[in-house]
Structures are given as C-alpha cells and as structure tokens.
Amino acid sequence: MEFFKYHSLGNDFILLNAMESAIKLSPEDIRDLCDRHRGIGGDGIIVMEPSEKAVCRMVNFNPDASEADVSGNGLRCLAKHLYDTGIHADSQMQVETPSGIRGVRVHLAMGRVGTIEVNMGKPDFRRGSIPMAGEGDEVFDIPLRVKEVTLQATCLSMGTPHCVIFVDDLLATPVSELGPQVENHPFFPLRVNAEFTQVISVSEIRLRSWERGAGETLASAAGASAAVAAALRTGRCKRKVHVQLPGGLMEVEVNDEGEIITRGTARRVFRGVLDEDWRERSRIFLA
C-alpha cells in the first residue's frame, strides 16, 4: 500500500489514497503507523475517500486511533496533494469532513504551491456544542481547577472542542503537565483540545496546543482559530492575527461573515510503500 508523508508547520500526517479502493484500518493499525519507532510516525492519518458533495472526503485519525472531526493543517496537506498530483487542478476546492464541507484555496508562487488558505468555519461558543458540563449558555473566562492550579478558560467549538487558556508567560507554562489534565477534565465528556495562549499584542499571539488523542503538536490550525476567536470575543485582539506556533507562523483572520480563515504552508516530505508484513506484531520471548 502506497503512502505519502506531509506536514504543515511541523504538524505531520500519513496520507492514504482510498479514492479507488477502500482502505480498512484497525485501531491497532492506526496506532502502529503513527508510532515514530515502530511505524511511519505522525500526528495523525488522513484517508482520502470519494465524495458525492466535494472533491473528496477527508477522514482523519489521531495517533490513539480516535477519529478527529476536522484538521485545518490536515486539509492543507490534503489540498497540496490534490493539486500537485493533478487530482484536482483548480486552485479552489471543497473538501468534505465529518464537520461539514470546508473550503480550501491554494495560492501559487512561481508555479508552485505556496500558502494554502483554509476556511475553518464559524466558532460556536454555546456550551452544548462543545459539549461542556455546567450552567450558562456560553463560557468566557471562567475558573477551571486543574490539579492545584486555577486556570481562566474560554471554551468553544470549531467543529472540534477547544478550551482556550490565556497565560502571561507561555514559556513558563507547564503544557505537558496541564494539557492532559485539561483534555480529560470532567467538564468535557468527549475530552477537549487545550490551547495555551499568550497575547503579545492585538495582532500577535503565541500558542501551544495540546490536542486530544495526540498530545502537544507543533501546530494546530483549529487551535489557532479557537485561540483567535476567543481572544477577539474577549477583546484581546483584532480580526487579523499572526499566531506564533512552535512549528512556525500562521495567519488567522476573521472575515466579515464571522468565518475564520487560516493561512499557512504544507510540504510533502516523502512517499513510500508499506511492506507486506507491516501488520505483523511479533512477540519476543526471553528464555
């Protein structure tokens, strides 16, 4: 089986083409393929399937084998693959995801794919859409008790659930400790993505994302969208923001319709073929 390896700002994916032949992956298959020691390695797997509504349908799996609703960086990688391979020759395309149809636009520079723009849709701050336990219709700057720390949280859905936590010093924030605690907090029955956000100015923020089912990643378009949406709604930023991520810079803009547009790059790293025995799980017994 042929595979492709892509990344967008360091957020990396294994891409599999199931447009002509269905691909069935077990949870164990997904975990093994994403394993950076026993498999190809990646923050997730993208399976490209036929769609009656769009150019294709994107199915996205996390490294723990759970299915993600939508990934903006994954969409960027998929769009680059569609355009570069000639599957879709138009620079504008529609892709079906579990969270609905997403618009993607490829910007060319000297005949090559440069920046890729993804419409992430409108943020939804309703508690039931996240979903999140508790009282009140919307969640802005509420105290969230984690371990022995109280965080200030603004929560919303971008097709995936997000908890945005504004901090004064991102470098001093123990994301690896707090991230799993927020992800699995009792407030969130389906778990949540934690976005640790430092506002530098009204047009610049720093962000570290802890993604449910994946852990900390170098970049998250949905996370950046959620952070900007929360910052804009609480008066911390303007409509167009440069988001500094560990993997690079992403531009996020809220358009006149209230939709969030993310702009960033995508790169194909390599392609390969899985060996016939990739599904064999050997066990070594020591005498």
Steps between C-alpha positions, in 0.01 A plus 500: 500500500641838397513786749607865501648698788407869533530770761360848551718705735629178653155347555560177306267250338505169317278532193331195345307509173174305515333672203492184289537224757375504859756482778409337829713582801458346843574707811820299539596580139455873564699498820783302336520722191515818712764353730830679432705190592296208366320668212520799267432754773255788500256717691223326310382313191302654215294264285381657174164352394248570219227755566174582326504851647859616449835423337552228760424406857770528766503252786753592767620267777695601810800293617283337768268375220215739584347682204546876480216717372715739298864607472591827331862397457386162372283679245803701390701181446212337314448806277868503405480131412185549292651790307854369455386156380245646259202337669351849523653763272298798629663713770168515684338185635239368738582209732246300698583440867301353792436863604367603159634638172816710531627743238870493415697728269851438371714807431775449243846656504710460184284208391530314829264466795577770756254606767184292542188665638243300694155621602454356849138614529338702778584455868217374722519612862187315615574266788291220351691512171838442663359301695574615853330431830382779727259791500477793262468510124851627421837466672728806528792537741365255756722343769611147412658306785778267385718324757583781744478773239202712397501593132284755318321322217296608199344204320357455153456264207675529164345172388729364772482599869753752631590644837701821459713593801661844501835514680749778574813298417465212254860384543446458873172311457533122563296395196604133520363484856188713463405386148385145589322631809297748295438247221346252744331747734154385621347811340562348155325165438662458157836640614631831371792666321691735729637824351755678720507855366713807571387829348803702386300780339161553335643349181735232635465203732709199602340160524576148615234240422426181688278291273269230631621161384835639380664704775697815428554572131721754327198668340122485498283702263184423696682595820626826350147575377354433844763715671439796267121460524520501880743794506282702262181422693660607830652818357862388498577521126395630159344302215832417335772339711839340449519187713845384609502121532794273588499385135482843340276797424132476404274785398146492635227739392133535587313613188190718476276192517658389826683208339856429604760476223842348568801538271814289511724268303510125439785279383527145370789331678509161328296217352536128554343155491406301806664156508277194489576410861430844648199362688700223667537566871786280615550401859843423637525252784817491704607164642 
